[in-house]
């Protein structure tokens, strides 16, 4: 039996040979996001307190995920909550993840560190890390051409 905990944090990072400004833009640009985040359409005003939605098709199932922007510190940190109805869980705060992107770099290279909290099991955390590694790898490909 797997031990459950809401404190398991998935964490991945990727160094991208692109400026912090370009990476920051890519995190918020719907056209770029679609290219690296499984074809999703993201919508937000990108300010703390704004809603954020992701719409698309995941393995043949349409979805509309949602959350709230918590922090939008330009070129440094983007934090938002995320809930997916596809999880099968009720839309309640305890079923949301907090996703944090931290950027550290300069005009040539950026280290992107991403974390996702509220993973209930080690298996959930590993699954999240695998998915986020793919996303950051695709982000790297999009920005490095």
RASUL-V84580 format. One record per residue. N is the residue number from 1. RES is the residue in one small letter. SS is DSSP state (H for helix, E for strand, C for the rest). PHI is phi in radians with two decimals (* if undefined). Layout:
n:N res:RES ss:SS phi:PHI
n:N res:RES ss:SS phi:PHI
This chain:
n:1 res:x ss:C phi:*
n:2 res:x ss:C phi:-1.47
n:3 res:x ss:C phi:-1.30
n:4 res:x ss:C phi:-1.76
n:5 res:x ss:C phi:-2.69
n:6 res:x ss:C phi:-1.60
n:7 res:x ss:C phi:-1.74
n:8 res:x ss:E phi:-1.36
n:9 res:x ss:E phi:-1.88
n:10 res:x ss:E phi:-1.43
n:11 res:x ss:E phi:-2.52
n:12 res:x ss:E phi:-2.42
n:13 res:x ss:E phi:-2.56
n:14 res:x ss:E phi:-2.64
n:15 res:x ss:E phi:-1.64
n:16 res:x ss:E phi:-2.02
n:17 res:x ss:C phi:-1.42
n:18 res:x ss:C phi:-2.77
n:19 res:x ss:C phi:-1.21
n:20 res:x ss:H phi:-1.01
n:21 res:x ss:H phi:-1.05
n:22 res:x ss:H phi:-1.18
n:23 res:x ss:H phi:-1.15
n:24 res:x ss:H phi:-0.99
n:25 res:x ss:H phi:-1.05
n:26 res:x ss:H phi:-1.14
n:27 res:x ss:H phi:-1.20
n:28 res:x ss:H phi:-2.01
n:29 res:x ss:C phi:-1.53
n:30 res:x ss:H phi:-1.01
n:31 res:x ss:H phi:-1.18
n:32 res:x ss:H phi:-1.26
n:33 res:x ss:H phi:-1.00
n:34 res:x ss:H phi:-1.01
n:35 res:x ss:H phi:-1.27
n:36 res:x ss:H phi:-1.96
n:37 res:x ss:C phi:-2.05
n:38 res:x ss:C phi:0.99
n:39 res:x ss:C phi:1.34
n:40 res:x ss:C phi:-1.23
n:41 res:x ss:E phi:-1.84
n:42 res:x ss:E phi:-1.77
n:43 res:x ss:E phi:-2.37
n:44 res:x ss:E phi:-2.92
n:45 res:x ss:C phi:-1.53
n:46 res:x ss:C phi:1.15
n:47 res:x ss:C phi:-2.07
n:48 res:x ss:C phi:-0.93
n:49 res:x ss:C phi:1.70
n:50 res:x ss:C phi:-1.27
n:51 res:x ss:E phi:-1.35
n:52 res:x ss:E phi:-2.44
n:53 res:x ss:E phi:-2.27
n:54 res:x ss:E phi:-2.24
n:55 res:x ss:E phi:-2.25
n:56 res:x ss:E phi:3.03
n:57 res:x ss:E phi:-2.33
n:58 res:x ss:E phi:-2.04
n:59 res:x ss:C phi:0.91
n:60 res:x ss:C phi:1.49
n:61 res:x ss:E phi:-2.01
n:62 res:x ss:E phi:-1.19
n:63 res:x ss:E phi:-2.49
n:64 res:x ss:E phi:-2.47
n:65 res:x ss:E phi:-1.50
n:66 res:x ss:E phi:-2.65
n:67 res:x ss:E phi:-3.03
n:68 res:x ss:E phi:-2.37
n:69 res:x ss:E phi:-1.27
n:70 res:x ss:E phi:-1.70
n:71 res:x ss:E phi:-2.45
n:72 res:x ss:E phi:-2.37
n:73 res:x ss:E phi:-1.64
n:74 res:x ss:C phi:-0.81
n:75 res:x ss:C phi:1.10
n:76 res:x ss:C phi:-2.29
n:77 res:x ss:E phi:-2.66
n:78 res:x ss:E phi:-2.24
n:79 res:x ss:E phi:-2.27
n:80 res:x ss:E phi:-2.56
n:81 res:x ss:E phi:-1.56
n:82 res:x ss:E phi:-2.55
n:83 res:x ss:E phi:-2.32
n:84 res:x ss:C phi:-2.10
n:85 res:x ss:H phi:-1.02
n:86 res:x ss:H phi:-1.14
n:87 res:x ss:H phi:-1.16
n:88 res:x ss:C phi:1.41
n:89 res:x ss:C phi:-1.67
n:90 res:x ss:C phi:-1.14
n:91 res:x ss:C phi:-1.35
n:92 res:x ss:C phi:-2.32
n:93 res:x ss:H phi:-0.89
n:94 res:x ss:H phi:-1.20
n:95 res:x ss:H phi:-1.84
n:96 res:x ss:C phi:-1.64
n:97 res:x ss:E phi:-1.79
n:98 res:x ss:E phi:-1.88
n:99 res:x ss:E phi:-1.85
n:100 res:x ss:E phi:-2.18
n:101 res:x ss:E phi:-1.85
n:102 res:x ss:E phi:-2.07
n:103 res:x ss:E phi:-2.00
n:104 res:x ss:E phi:-2.47
n:105 res:x ss:E phi:3.08
n:106 res:x ss:C phi:-2.59
n:107 res:x ss:C phi:-1.33
n:108 res:x ss:C phi:-2.06
n:109 res:x ss:C phi:-2.57
n:110 res:x ss:E phi:-2.34
n:111 res:x ss:E phi:-1.62
n:112 res:x ss:E phi:-1.81
n:113 res:x ss:E phi:-2.03
n:114 res:x ss:E phi:-2.14
n:115 res:x ss:E phi:-2.30
n:116 res:x ss:E phi:-2.33
n:117 res:x ss:E phi:-1.59
n:118 res:x ss:E phi:1.08
n:119 res:x ss:E phi:-1.51
n:120 res:x ss:C phi:-1.34
n:121 res:x ss:C phi:-2.33
n:122 res:x ss:H phi:-1.03
n:123 res:x ss:H phi:-1.09
n:124 res:x ss:H phi:-1.07
n:125 res:x ss:H phi:-1.12
n:126 res:x ss:H phi:-1.11
n:127 res:x ss:H phi:-1.10
n:128 res:x ss:H phi:-1.08
n:129 res:x ss:H phi:-1.10
n:130 res:x ss:H phi:-1.08
n:131 res:x ss:H phi:-1.12
n:132 res:x ss:H phi:-1.19
n:133 res:x ss:H phi:-1.07
n:134 res:x ss:H phi:-1.09
n:135 res:x ss:H phi:-1.07
n:136 res:x ss:H phi:-1.15
n:137 res:x ss:H phi:-1.11
n:138 res:x ss:H phi:-1.23
n:139 res:x ss:H phi:-1.03
n:140 res:x ss:H phi:-1.02
n:141 res:x ss:H phi:-1.07
n:142 res:x ss:H phi:-1.09
n:143 res:x ss:H phi:-1.40
n:144 res:x ss:H phi:-1.59
n:145 res:x ss:C phi:1.21
